[in-house]
């Protein structure tokens, strides 16, 4: 039973991690590479900050479950 639960948790974490990364606001992209835009420093606020911290937390949890999957399998 434990061998079935850990991969399912890992799949759910990976899907949530991909979603949290895709919902983050895009940067300047390749436009700044060729001198297209001026970059301005700004801080993350609100939902953007929450998504940033959520993606960090989900990546840490995904890494822990991957290590556990190796050692417990």
N, CA, C and O atoms as a GROMACS GRO file, in nm:
protein
  292
    1UNK      N    1   0.083  -0.120   0.000
    1UNK     CA    2   0.000   0.000   0.000
    1UNK      C    3   0.087   0.126   0.000
    1UNK      O    4   0.055   0.223  -0.068
    2UNK      N    5   0.197   0.125   0.076
    2UNK     CA    6   0.286   0.241   0.084
    2UNK      C    7   0.354   0.265  -0.050
    2UNK      O    8   0.382   0.380  -0.086
    3UNK      N    9   0.382   0.158  -0.124
    3UNK     CA   10   0.446   0.175  -0.254
    3UNK      C   11   0.351   0.238  -0.356
    3UNK      O   12   0.397   0.290  -0.458
    4UNK      N   13   0.222   0.236  -0.330
    4UNK     CA   14   0.125   0.297  -0.421
    4UNK      C   15   0.095   0.442  -0.384
    4UNK      O   16   0.070   0.524  -0.472
    5UNK      N   17   0.099   0.475  -0.257
    5UNK     CA   18   0.063   0.609  -0.212
    5UNK      C   19   0.170   0.712  -0.248
    5UNK      O   20   0.138   0.822  -0.291
    6UNK      N   21   0.298   0.676  -0.230
    6UNK     CA   22   0.406   0.772  -0.254
    6UNK      C   23   0.413   0.818  -0.400
    6UNK      O   24   0.429   0.938  -0.423
    7UNK      N   25   0.402   0.730  -0.499
    7UNK     CA   26   0.401   0.780  -0.638
    7UNK      C   27   0.279   0.867  -0.670
    7UNK      O   28   0.289   0.960  -0.750
    8UNK      N   29   0.164   0.836  -0.611
    8UNK     CA   30   0.045   0.919  -0.634
    8UNK      C   31   0.066   1.058  -0.576
    8UNK      O   32   0.029   1.158  -0.639
    9UNK      N   33   0.124   1.065  -0.457
    9UNK     CA   34   0.155   1.196  -0.397
    9UNK      C   35   0.253   1.272  -0.485
    9UNK      O   36   0.240   1.393  -0.503
   10UNK      N   37   0.350   1.201  -0.540
   10UNK     CA   38   0.449   1.265  -0.625
   10UNK      C   39   0.387   1.316  -0.755
   10UNK      O   40   0.425   1.423  -0.804
   11UNK      N   41   0.294   1.244  -0.812
   11UNK     CA   42   0.225   1.289  -0.933
   11UNK      C   43   0.141   1.413  -0.905
   11UNK      O   44   0.142   1.508  -0.983
   12UNK      N   45   0.068   1.411  -0.794
   12UNK     CA   46  -0.014   1.528  -0.757
   12UNK      C   47   0.074   1.650  -0.733
   12UNK      O   48   0.041   1.760  -0.777
   13UNK      N   49   0.186   1.631  -0.662
   13UNK     CA   50   0.278   1.742  -0.638
   13UNK      C   51   0.336   1.796  -0.767
   13UNK      O   52   0.352   1.917  -0.783
   14UNK      N   53   0.368   1.708  -0.860
   14UNK     CA   54   0.427   1.754  -0.986
   14UNK      C   55   0.325   1.834  -1.067
   14UNK      O   56   0.360   1.935  -1.128
   15UNK      N   57   0.200   1.791  -1.067
   15UNK     CA   58   0.096   1.866  -1.139
   15UNK      C   59   0.074   2.002  -1.076
   15UNK      O   60   0.063   2.103  -1.146
   16UNK      N   61   0.068   2.007  -0.943
   16UNK     CA   62   0.052   2.135  -0.873
   16UNK      C   63   0.172   2.227  -0.895
   16UNK      O   64   0.155   2.349  -0.906
   17UNK      N   65   0.291   2.170  -0.901
   17UNK     CA   66   0.412   2.249  -0.924
   17UNK      C   67   0.412   2.309  -1.065
   17UNK      O   68   0.446   2.426  -1.082
   18UNK      N   69   0.373   2.231  -1.163
   18UNK     CA   70   0.366   2.282  -1.300
   18UNK      C   71   0.261   2.393  -1.310
   18UNK      O   72   0.285   2.494  -1.376
   19UNK      N   73   0.147   2.374  -1.247
   19UNK     CA   74   0.042   2.476  -1.250
   19UNK      C   75   0.087   2.605  -1.182
   19UNK      O   76   0.062   2.714  -1.233
   20UNK      N   77   0.154   2.592  -1.067
   20UNK     CA   78   0.198   2.712  -0.996
   20UNK      C   79   0.306   2.786  -1.074
   20UNK      O   80   0.313   2.909  -1.067
   21UNK      N   81   0.389   2.715  -1.148
   21UNK     CA   82   0.491   2.781  -1.230
   21UNK      C   83   0.427   2.849  -1.351
   21UNK      O   84   0.465   2.960  -1.388
   22UNK      N   85   0.331   2.782  -1.413
   22UNK     CA   86   0.268   2.840  -1.532
   22UNK      C   87   0.181   2.962  -1.499
   22UNK      O   88   0.165   3.049  -1.584
   23UNK      N   89   0.125   2.969  -1.380
   23UNK     CA   90   0.042   3.084  -1.342
   23UNK      C   91   0.122   3.206  -1.302
   23UNK      O   92   0.066   3.315  -1.289
   24UNK      N   93   0.252   3.190  -1.283
   24UNK     CA   94   0.332   3.306  -1.247
   24UNK      C   95   0.342   3.399  -1.367
   24UNK      O   96   0.338   3.356  -1.482
   25UNK      N   97   0.355   3.527  -1.336
   25UNK     CA   98   0.358   3.627  -1.443
   25UNK      C   99   0.487   3.613  -1.523
   25UNK      O  100   0.595   3.592  -1.467
   26UNK      N  101   0.474   3.625  -1.652
   26UNK     CA  102   0.590   3.612  -1.741
   26UNK      C  103   0.680   3.734  -1.726
   26UNK      O  104   0.635   3.844  -1.696
   27UNK      N  105   0.810   3.711  -1.747
   27UNK     CA  106   0.908   3.819  -1.743
   27UNK      C  107   0.911   3.894  -1.875
   27UNK      O  108   0.813   3.895  -1.949
   28UNK      N  109   1.023   3.955  -1.904
   28UNK     CA  110   1.035   4.033  -2.027
   28UNK      C  111   1.059   3.945  -2.148
   28UNK      O  112   1.036   3.989  -2.261
   29UNK      N  113   1.103   3.822  -2.128
   29UNK     CA  114   1.124   3.731  -2.240
   29UNK      C  115   1.247   3.767  -2.320
   29UNK      O  116   1.344   3.819  -2.266
   30UNK      N  117   1.242   3.740  -2.449
   30UNK     CA  118   1.357   3.767  -2.536
   30UNK      C  119   1.363   3.912  -2.583
   30UNK      O  120   1.461   3.952  -2.644
   31UNK      N  121   1.259   3.991  -2.554
   31UNK     CA  122   1.260   4.130  -2.597
   31UNK      C  123   1.372   4.210  -2.534
   31UNK      O  124   1.430   4.296  -2.600
   32UNK      N  125   1.404   4.183  -2.409
   32UNK     CA  126   1.510   4.256  -2.341
   32UNK      C  127   1.648   4.214  -2.390
   32UNK      O  128   1.745   4.288  -2.375
   33UNK      N  129   1.656   4.096  -2.448
   33UNK     CA  130   1.785   4.048  -2.498
   33UNK      C  131   1.835   4.136  -2.612
   33UNK      O  132   1.955   4.162  -2.624
   34UNK      N  133   1.744   4.180  -2.695
   34UNK     CA  134   1.781   4.260  -2.811
   34UNK      C  135   1.758   4.409  -2.788
   34UNK      O  136   1.751   4.486  -2.884
   35UNK      N  137   1.745   4.451  -2.663
   35UNK     CA  138   1.730   4.592  -2.632
   35UNK      C  139   1.590   4.645  -2.650
   35UNK      O  140   1.574   4.765  -2.672
   36UNK      N  141   1.489   4.562  -2.642
   36UNK     CA  142   1.353   4.604  -2.668
   36UNK      C  143   1.286   4.677  -2.553
   36UNK      O  144   1.202   4.764  -2.577
   37UNK      N  145   1.321   4.644  -2.430
   37UNK     CA  146   1.251   4.703  -2.315
   37UNK      C  147   1.351   4.743  -2.209
   37UNK      O  148   1.460   4.688  -2.198
   38UNK      N  149   1.308   4.842  -2.130
   38UNK     CA  150   1.385   4.877  -2.010
   38UNK      C  151   1.332   4.794  -1.895
   38UNK      O  152   1.211   4.780  -1.879
   39UNK      N  153   1.421   4.739  -1.816
   39UNK     CA  154   1.376   4.659  -1.703
   39UNK      C  155   1.370   4.746  -1.579
   39UNK      O  156   1.459   4.827  -1.554
   40UNK      N  157   1.264   4.729  -1.503
   40UNK     CA  158   1.243   4.806  -1.381
   40UNK      C  159   1.230   4.706  -1.267
   40UNK      O  160   1.156   4.608  -1.276
   41UNK      N  161   1.302   4.732  -1.159
   41UNK     CA  162   1.293   4.645  -1.043
   41UNK      C  163   1.161   4.670  -0.972
   41UNK      O  164   1.124   4.784  -0.947
   42UNK      N  165   1.092   4.562  -0.941
   42UNK     CA  166   0.970   4.573  -0.863
   42UNK      C  167   0.958   4.450  -0.774
   42UNK      O  168   1.014   4.345  -0.804
   43UNK      N  169   0.885   4.465  -0.667
   43UNK     CA  170   0.868   4.355  -0.573
   43UNK      C  171   0.742   4.277  -0.606
   43UNK      O  172   0.650   4.329  -0.668
   44UNK      N  173   0.741   4.151  -0.565
   44UNK     CA  174   0.623   4.068  -0.585
   44UNK      C  175   0.521   4.104  -0.478
   44UNK      O  176   0.556   4.124  -0.361
   45UNK      N  177   0.394   4.112  -0.518
   45UNK     CA  178   0.288   4.145  -0.423
   45UNK      C  179   0.169   4.055  -0.445
   45UNK      O  180   0.145   4.005  -0.556
   46UNK      N  181   0.094   4.034  -0.339
   46UNK     CA  182  -0.033   3.964  -0.347
   46UNK      C  183  -0.022   3.821  -0.394
   46UNK      O  184   0.056   3.742  -0.342
   47UNK      N  185  -0.103   3.788  -0.495
   47UNK     CA  186  -0.112   3.651  -0.544
   47UNK      C  187   0.019   3.609  -0.611
   47UNK      O  188   0.054   3.491  -0.609
   48UNK      N  189   0.090   3.704  -0.670
   48UNK     CA  190   0.218   3.672  -0.734
   48UNK      C  191   0.320   3.623  -0.631
   48UNK      O  192   0.395   3.529  -0.657
   49UNK      N  193   0.322   3.688  -0.517
   49UNK     CA  194   0.411   3.647  -0.409
   49UNK      C  195   0.370   3.511  -0.353
   49UNK      O  196   0.455   3.427  -0.324
   50UNK      N  197   0.239   3.489  -0.340
   50UNK     CA  198   0.189   3.361  -0.292
   50UNK      C  199   0.223   3.247  -0.386
   50UNK      O  200   0.261   3.139  -0.341
   51UNK      N  201   0.208   3.270  -0.517
   51UNK     CA  202   0.244   3.168  -0.615
   51UNK      C  203   0.394   3.140  -0.614
   51UNK      O  204   0.436   3.025  -0.632
   52UNK      N  205   0.474   3.242  -0.593
   52UNK     CA  206   0.619   3.226  -0.586
   52UNK      C  207   0.657   3.136  -0.468
   52UNK      O  208   0.736   3.043  -0.483
   53UNK      N  209   0.601   3.166  -0.351
   53UNK     CA  210   0.631   3.084  -0.232
   53UNK      C  211   0.570   2.944  -0.243
   53UNK      O  212   0.627   2.848  -0.192
   54UNK      N  213   0.455   2.934  -0.308
   54UNK     CA  214   0.393   2.803  -0.327
   54UNK      C  215   0.478   2.716  -0.418
   54UNK      O  216   0.492   2.596  -0.393
   55UNK      N  217   0.535   2.773  -0.522
   55UNK     CA  218   0.620   2.695  -0.611
   55UNK      C  219   0.748   2.650  -0.542
   55UNK      O  220   0.798   2.541  -0.569
   56UNK      N  221   0.801   2.733  -0.454
   56UNK     CA  222   0.919   2.693  -0.376
   56UNK      C  223   0.883   2.579  -0.282
   56UNK      O  224   0.956   2.480  -0.274
   57UNK      N  225   0.772   2.592  -0.211
   57UNK     CA  226   0.729   2.488  -0.118
   57UNK      C  227   0.697   2.357  -0.188
   57UNK      O  228   0.733   2.250  -0.140
   58UNK      N  229   0.628   2.366  -0.302
   58UNK     CA  230   0.595   2.245  -0.377
   58UNK      C  231   0.719   2.176  -0.433
   58UNK      O  232   0.725   2.054  -0.438
   59UNK      N  233   0.818   2.256  -0.475
   59UNK     CA  234   0.940   2.194  -0.526
   59UNK      C  235   1.017   2.124  -0.415
   59UNK      O  236   1.076   2.019  -0.439
   60UNK      N  237   1.018   2.180  -0.296
   60UNK     CA  238   1.084   2.115  -0.182
   60UNK      C  239   1.011   1.986  -0.146
   60UNK      O  240   1.075   1.883  -0.123
   61UNK      N  241   0.878   1.990  -0.141
   61UNK     CA  242   0.801   1.869  -0.112
   61UNK      C  243   0.820   1.762  -0.219
   61UNK      O  244   0.827   1.643  -0.188
   62UNK      N  245   0.827   1.805  -0.346
   62UNK     CA  246   0.849   1.710  -0.454
   62UNK      C  247   0.987   1.644  -0.440
   62UNK      O  248   1.000   1.523  -0.462
   63UNK      N  249   1.087   1.722  -0.405
   63UNK     CA  250   1.222   1.668  -0.387
   63UNK      C  251   1.226   1.569  -0.271
   63UNK      O  252   1.289   1.464  -0.281
   64UNK      N  253   1.158   1.601  -0.162
   64UNK     CA  254   1.154   1.510  -0.046
   64UNK      C  255   1.084   1.380  -0.082
   64UNK      O  256   1.131   1.272  -0.044
   65UNK      N  257   0.972   1.387  -0.154
   65UNK     CA  258   0.902   1.264  -0.192
   65UNK      C  259   0.984   1.182  -0.291
   65UNK      O  260   0.977   1.060  -0.290
   66UNK      N  261   1.062   1.249  -0.377
   66UNK     CA  262   1.148   1.175  -0.470
   66UNK      C  263   1.257   1.100  -0.394
   66UNK      O  264   1.288   0.986  -0.427
   67UNK      N  265   1.316   1.165  -0.294
   67UNK     CA  266   1.419   1.098  -0.212
   67UNK      C  267   1.357   0.983  -0.134
   67UNK      O  268   1.415   0.875  -0.126
   68UNK      N  269   1.239   1.005  -0.076
   68UNK     CA  270   1.172   0.898  -0.002
   68UNK      C  271   1.136   0.780  -0.094
   68UNK      O  272   1.143   0.664  -0.053
   69UNK      N  273   1.098   0.813  -0.216
   69UNK     CA  274   1.062   0.708  -0.311
   69UNK      C  275   1.184   0.621  -0.344
   69UNK      O  276   1.170   0.501  -0.365
   70UNK      N  277   1.301   0.681  -0.349
   70UNK     CA  278   1.423   0.604  -0.378
   70UNK      C  279   1.459   0.515  -0.260
   70UNK      O  280   1.491   0.398  -0.277
   71UNK      N  281   1.455   0.571  -0.141
   71UNK     CA  282   1.500   0.497  -0.022
   71UNK      C  283   1.399   0.395   0.029
   71UNK      O  284   1.438   0.294   0.088
   72UNK      N  285   1.270   0.418   0.008
   72UNK     CA  286   1.168   0.327   0.060
   72UNK      C  287   1.122   0.222  -0.042
   72UNK      O  288   1.054   0.126  -0.006
   73UNK      N  289   1.159   0.241  -0.167
   73UNK     CA  290   1.114   0.146  -0.270
   73UNK      C  291   1.198   0.021  -0.272
   73UNK      O  292   1.174  -0.069  -0.353
   0.00000   0.00000   0.00000
